[in-house]
């Protein structure tokens, strides 16, 4: 592939769309920049300089229309007005920028920042000035391609673009993590003129900066069972990967006690009283676990048995409380009862529900969609026996809700297999039900995804007989099938296009009348299926893992409670920290092969080694032996 801006749309193609520029009156630009090209060539020269470092952003800028009005100043340097906001001085923008940069340099020095992150590019004067007084890395966050186009057309910025980094768009967590200790610098006029995108990025990175160097202790509390129970482990693993200490309180062993309550009495009112008392007992156990672990944050999964009295007791201990409601609010209305007991409430739905919840708990309710765990939901090389046992042209994994029972009847003659529980009395579907309707373990579900040509994914509904027309949230199965690199046919949901590109990253259907025709179509097109499945997996790995979600969750909490967390939490020493100290040693070489955010502990080292593929090296084998010895004889209390 040819390199540089030729891979992007040609700048010349767009030059006539929005000419923006003012001729310089001097022979040479300020700050020692190279001699300016003529106005007609300036934009393309700048674009080539940017494309040498980021072809994607260069292409987006080339395709954008310039924003703002460029005006001349007495010094001959242009200034910019955007939506009535003056971005740089009308008298001397360079002098103004020099004063700004001097103030920011002092802030960066005092905070021992590794990377200066500037919010807002404008025409680049303030960034140029900062580059002359700050020798460290500079990243400019400017999501508006139209403003960047205006800047590239107005001034010769080739030297600046070689010196600084324009943050990628969208801004990924991995990119932010690579910047080290952040010094956040706001160019106030740019922030004033910007839309919500730049302000949102500023809040997000401010929250991330508040947690830098901090290792939280998070206690994740599971429900007794149900669909949200597996998410407990996924969230715990993701938080550990982000460098935090994690304890899991798995309450699944107590589910049998709740189920056994029905043996006491057939009367519903009496059972409810006993169940409430049982939940109080479990809540007391959760408090005991909190007292023992002393966490900074308790993350409760949906249906975790934490009644209001227990939540109040947690608050009195000074521990932050967060809840992830990964359920349909129309079916599970208990959210109203628990909403007030949490410092932060996360939900997978938006619209009227989210607005109502935010009204009831201002500033404490946030949207957080489901995700996948790439360590679990992944492509698998199946044996022939596994393919024979689990494979099918068409499969569905899930519970037997009424809308699914009706929708799948037309698929019996195409080799449909149904896996999961609650399919009793399915009538004509009985021959398709596997393992007598037993619940399917996660590992087997992933094998089924991999072994199936077309994975059906019809969201459950108790309100309609087919596709729920008001369906909004996207279920975990959507992300999990995509992460497994498998093909799926999913019903269209209102929030789906914000997460996946319909019919490019996941195939979709809008009503069950068309389902049979679509199944026939996709079963016969393996190459098209493979392309869509690969695109879906790329999207999940880039944006929709539990690591992404937990990073967002912590950033959201830190945006309002960052100082409280930083005060109570422990300072972290991560693999990246020690690798920098041990730069030229074998230990440093080894640590650089591990995720930099992992804590520098025996557990962290072992987790890093377990996450790698291939044969163990001698050093890795010794490390795992020492970790096992530490677990058994140092912390486990056993005797050799």
N, C-alpha and C positions, 0 to 999 in steps of 0.2 A: 504493500500500500504506500502511495506517495505521502510524504511527510508535510507538515506545516499547514498553512492556511488553505492550500489547494484542496485539502480534504473537506474543508468547510465551504459553504456557499461563498462564491467570489465576492469580495468587498465591493468590487466595481459594479456588480449587478445591483447593489443596494445604494450606491452613492447618490443616485438621483432621487431616491425616496425621501431623504430628509437631509439636505445639505446643512451642516452646522459647522461654523468656523469663522474666525476673525483673523485677518492677516496680521502678522507680527510687525511692529514698527522698527524693532531693533534687528541687528544682523544675527544675533545669537540669543537663544532662550536663556532665562535665568537658571541658576543652580547648575551651570556647567553642562546642560543638556546639549546633545549634538545639534548641528544645524538643521533647522526645520525644513522638511520637504514642502513643496507647494501644497496649497490647501487641497487640491484634487487628489493628491497622492497620500496626504497625511493619514487619513483614516486607514487605508490599506496597509501602509507601513506599520502603523501601530497594531493593526490586527495580526499581521504576520509575527510581530514580536510577542503578542499574547499567545498566538497559536503554537509557538515554539514550546510553550509550557503547558497550555491547556486548550487543546483543539475544540473540546466540547463547548467551553464558554465562548471561544472565538466564533464558533458557528452560531450560537444563540444570539450573540451581539450583532453579527452580520445580518441575521434575519429580523432584528428588531427595528422599530422606528424610534428615532431620537426623541427624547423628552426634554422639555425646557427651552428657554430662549437664551442664546448667547449674546452678551452685550460687551462692548468695548469699555476699557478704563483708561484713565489718563496715562498710565504707565505702558500702555500698549498690550498688556496681558488681558485676555478675555475673562469675564465672569459669567455666572450662570444664574438664571432665575427659574425656579420650578414651582409651579402652582402658587405663584405669588410670594414665594420664599426666596430671599437672596442667599445664595449658597456661599459666595465669597465676596470680599469687600469690593465696592464700586470704585474705591480710590486706589488701593494698592493691595491686591490679593496676596502677593508674595510676602509683603511685610506682615500682614495679618497672620499668615500661615507660619511664619518664623516665630512669632510670639507664642502661638498655640503649641508648636512643637517643643519649645523650651519648657513650657509647663508640663507637658506630657513626659518629657525625658526625666524630669525630677520624680514624677510619679512612678515611672518604670524602675528607676534606680532604687527608690525607697522600698518598693514591693518585691524586689529581687525577681522580676519577671523574666522568663526565658523568651517569650514571644509577645510582641506588641500586636494586639488585634484592634484594628481601627474600623469603626462602624461608619460607613459612608465614604464614598470615593469623591463625589463632586467632580471638579476638574483636576483633582490630584495635587493641588498646591500644598495642602497640609501634609499629605503623605510624603511628597518630595522633601519638605522641610524636616520632617521626622527622620527620614533616611539619612540626612546629613549630620544629625546629632545622636543617632541611636544605631549602634553597630549590629544589634541582634536581628533576628528574623522579624519581618513585618508581614502580617496577613491583613488584607482589606476585605471586609465583609460588605458586599454590595449586591443584593439579589436582583436589582432592577437593571435588566439588560438595556433598556432604553436610555437610562442615565449614563451607563458605561459607553454606549454608542455616541452620545453627545460629547463625552470627554475625549474619546479617541478621535473624533472628527475635529475638535476644537484646538488641541494642543499636541505637540510632539512629545509623546510619553514613552518612547522606546527604551530609553535608559532606565526610567522608573519601572517599567514592566519587567525588565530583566532583574531588577533588584528586589521587588516585593512579590508576594503571592496574592493573587485574587482568589478568594475562597471559592471552592467548587460549589456548584448549585445543582441539586440540593446538597446541603452541608451534612455530611455523614459523621456519625459519632467517632469512627476510627480516625477521620481526618483531624477532628478536634483533639483527640487523645494524643496524636503525634506532635502537637504543638508544645507540649510541656506546660510549665507554669504560665498562665495567661495574665497579661496586663491589658485590661479592657479600656479602650480609649474611644470616647464618643465625640464625633464631629457634630456638634449640636445642630447647626443649620441643616445638615443632611438628614439627621433623625427627625427634625421638625417637618421637613418636606416629604419624608418617606411615608409609605403606607405601613400597614400592620406587619408586613413581612420583615422589614428591617428591625422594627421594634420587638417583634417576637423573637428574632434571632438574638437580639441584645439581651433579652430576659433569659433566654435559654443558656447562653454562654455565661451570663452572670451567675446563674445557678450552678453551672458546671464549675466555675472558678471557686465558688464558695465551698465545694466539696473536694477541691484538689488537695492531694496530700492527706486526705481524711479517710480512714477506714472505719466504716460504720459496722456496728453489730446489729444485724437484722434477724428478728425471730419471725419465721414464716409459720402461720397457723393454718392447718388444713381443715376442711370440713370432715364430717364423719364418712363421707363417700360421695358418690355422684360424679357428674361430668367434670366438675371443677377440681376434683381431687388430684388427677395427674398433673394439673398445672402447678400444684404446690412444688413438686420436684423441679419442674422446668424453671420456675421463678428462682428457686434457691440456687440452682446451678448457674443461672445467668448472673445473679448478684455476686456469687463467688468469682465468676470470670471477670467481673468489674472491679475486683480487688477488695471486696468487703467480707467480713466474717459473718457466716450465716449459720443459724441454728434452725432446725425444722422440728416443729411439734406436730407429729403425725397422729391424728385422732382416729384414724380408721379402726384401730383395735377396739374402740369403744362403740362402734356401730352396732355390734351384735347386742349390746346392752339396751340400746334404744329400740331395736327391733323386738326384743323379748318383752318389752313393757306391755304389749298387747295381750300377753298371757295372764296378766293380773285381772283384767276386767274387760268386758265387751262394751262398756259404756264410754263413749267418745269423750265426754266432759271429764270423767275421772282419769282417762288416759292422758289427756292434755295436762292435767295437774301433775301427774307423775313425770311426764316428759319435761315439764318446766323445772321440776326439782332435779331431774337428772342433768339437765343443761346447767343448772346452778352448780352442781357438783363438778362438772367438767370445767366450768368457768373458774372454780377454785383451783383446779389443777393447773389451768393456764396461768393464773396468778403466781402459783408456786414456781412454775417454770420461768416466769419473768423475774421473780426474785432471785432465782438461781443463776440465770444467764445475764441479767442486767443489760438488756439490749437498749440501743438508742431508738429503734423503730420496731414496731410490731406490724407486720403485713398479714392481714387476715384475708383468706380466700373466700369466695362466695359460699354462704351457708356455714361458715365457721361458727360454732356454738358459743358466741360471746354476747350475752344479754347486756342491756344498758347498765346494770349495776356493776358488772365486771369491767365494762369499758370505762366507767367513771373511776373505778379503782386503779385501772392502768394509767389514766390521766393523772391521778394523784401521785403516782410514782415518777412522774415527769417523763414518761415515755410517749413518743409520738405514735399515733394510731392511723393506719391506712387500710383501706378496704378495696378489693377489686371485685366488682359486681359483674361477673361474666355470665349474666343470665338475661332472659327476656323480662323486662319490667312489667309487661302485661300479664305474664303468668305468675311471676314471683313478686308479689306486692310488698313483701316484708322490708323492702329497701326503705320505705318511709319510717319504719320503726327503728332502724339502725343508723340512718343517715346522720342524726344529730350526735351520735356517739363517736364519730371519727373526725380526726383532724383533716383527713383527705379521703375523698370518695371517688373512685375511678369506675367508669361505666363503659360498656361497649356500644351504647346507643346514643343517638343525638336527638335533634328535633325537639318536640314539645316536652318529652320526658326530661331531657337534659336541662332545658330551660326551667322547668318546674323545680327540679332538684337544685339547680343553682339559685333559684329564688329562695328556697327553703334554707339553703346553707351557702350564702354568698362567699365566693372565693375559695370554696373547699370541694367543688365538684368538677371533675375533669373527664374528658373523653380519652379512652385508651383501648384500642381494638385488640382482638386476640392476635395470636402469633404462632410460631412453630419453634421447635427445638432441633437444630440441625444435627445434634449428637444422637437424636432418637429418630427423627423423621428425615430419612435420607435414602438415596438410591441403594439398592441391595443387589448383589449377584446371587440369585436364587439357584438352588439345585433343581434338577429335573423333577425330583420327588416333590419339592416344595411347589414348583409350578403346577404339577399335576393336582396336588391337594388343594392349593389355594387359588389357582388361576382361573380366569373365566373371561369371556368376551365382555360381559357386563357384570359389575358387582355393586353392592351397597353395604356399607358398614354403619350400623346405628340402630336405634330403637324403633319399634313398630308403631309409630303414630298413624292416626287415621288417614291423613293426607297421603302418606307414603303407601299405605296398603292399597289405596285406590289408584294411585298414579302408576304403580309398578305392575299392575295386572296385564298391561298390554305388552310386557317384555318377557313373558314366560317362555316364548318360543325362540328367543335369541340367546339362550344360555345364561340367563340371570341367576346369580347367586346372592343370597341375602345373609349377612352375618350380623349377629347382635341379639339383644334380649327384647322381651315384651312383644313378641310376635304371636303369642298364643291365640288360637282361633282365627288364623289368617286365611282360612278357607282355601281358595285356589292357589294361594302363594305358598302353601305348605311344602310342596316339593322343592322349592327354591331355598328354603331356610336350612342353614347349615348348623351342624353340631347341636341340633335340638333346641336352638334358640338360646344357647349359652352366651354369657357376656364374653366379649372378645378382648383379650389382653392387648396392650398397646403394641408390643413387639409383633404380634400376629397381625394386627391391623396394618402396620407398615409393610409387612410381607404381602398382604392382600393387595394393598395399593400398588406395589411393584409388580405383582403378578397379573393384574387386571388390565385389559385393553381400555375400557371406558369405565371409570369410577363415577357412579352417580352420587350427587350431593344435593339432595332436596332438603332444605331447611324444614324443621318440624313445624307443624301448625295444628292447633286445636280449634281454629276459627273457620278454616276453609278446607275444601276437599282437594285442592291442588296447590298451586303456587300462591303463597300469601301475598296479596297485592300491596299490603302495607309493610312488607318485610324490609327491615332496615339493617340490623346488625349482621355481620358476617361471622359464621361459626368457626370454631377452631379447625374443623375438618378441612375447610377451604385452604387454610395455610399449611396444614399437615400434608395433604395430598400433594400440593405444589412443592413443598420442601422435599418430598420423597422423589421428586422428578417424575411423577406419575401424571397421567392425563385425567382430567375430571370434567364432568358436565354438570354445572351448578346453576341453580335458579338465580335469576337476576335480583339483586337487592339494591336498595337505594344508596347504600354506602359502599357497594362493591367497586364502582369506578374510581373512587379515591384511593383504593388499595391495589387493584389489579386493572389492567387494560382488558375489558371484556372482549372475548374472541380473539385475543392475541396472546394473553398470558393465562387465561382460563376460558374454556368454552362455556357458553351460557344458553339457557332456554328461559322463556318467559311464560309458558303455559304447558300443562301436561298433555294437551292435545297434540302438540308438536314433538313430544318427547320420543315417541317411537321412530319417527322419521329422522330425527337428529341422531339417535343411537345407531340406526342403520347407516347413516352417512359417515359417522366417525369410526365405526368398527372397520369400515373398508378403507380407511386412509391412515395407515400407520405413520407415514412420513410427516403428514400434517400434525398428527397427534404428538409426535416426538418434538416437533418444533415448538408447539404451544407449551408442552410440559417443560421443556428446557427454559423457555422464557419465564414461565411461572416460577421455577426454582430460582432463577437469577434474581427475580424481584424479591422473593422471600429472603434470600441471603443478604440482599442489599438493604432491605428496609423492614422486614417483618419477622425478626427472630425475637425470642424472649429477652435476649441481651438488649436489643433495641428498646423493647418495652420497659424493661427495668431501668435502663438509663433515662428514659423519658419520665418514668415515675419518680425517680430520685431527683431529677432536675426540677420537676414540677414542685415537689415538696421543698426542695432547697430554695426555690424562688421566694417563698414566704418564710421558711423556717431554717434557712441555711446557717444563720448565725447560731441558732440554738443547737443544730446538729454539730457544727464545727466545734462548739464549746464542749459538748458532752462526749464527742467521739474521740477515737484514738488517732494519732498521727500514723499514717501508713508508711511502711517501707516495702516497696514493690520490687518485682524482678527488674523492672526498668531502672529503678533507683540504684540497686546494687550493681547492675550491669555497667552503669556509668562510672561508678566508683572503681570497679574491677575491670576497667577498660581493656587493659593489655594482659590479662591473666586468663588461664584456662577456665576459671569460674566465670569470668565475664563473657567469654566466648560461649559457654554453655547456657548462661542465663539469657543471652540474646536470641537463643532459639526458642524461648518460651514466651507466652503472651506477656507483654510488659506490665499490664495492670494487675497481674496476679500478685497476691501478698507473698512476701519473702518469708515463708514459713515452711515447715515440713509438709503440711497439708497442701499448700500452694504449689510447692515443687512437685509433689506426687501427682497433683491434679494436672499440672502441665505435661508431665511425662505420659500420663494415662491418655491424654488427648491427642497424642502423636501416633502416627502409623509406622509400621515396619518393625524390624528387629531391634531389641534394646541394645544400647551400647553398654560397655563395661561400667561407665560412670552412672548411667541410668539404672542399671541393675543394682549397683551398690546403694544408690539413693533410695530405691524402692525397698530394699532390705532394711535400711536404717529407719525408714518411715514405718514399716511394719513392726520393727522392734520397739520403736517409740510408742506405737499404738498399743501393743500388747503388754509391754513390761514397764514402761514409764508412766503412761496415762491409764492403761488398762488395769494396773495393779496386780498382774499375774506374776508368778515367780518362775524363773527359768529352771 
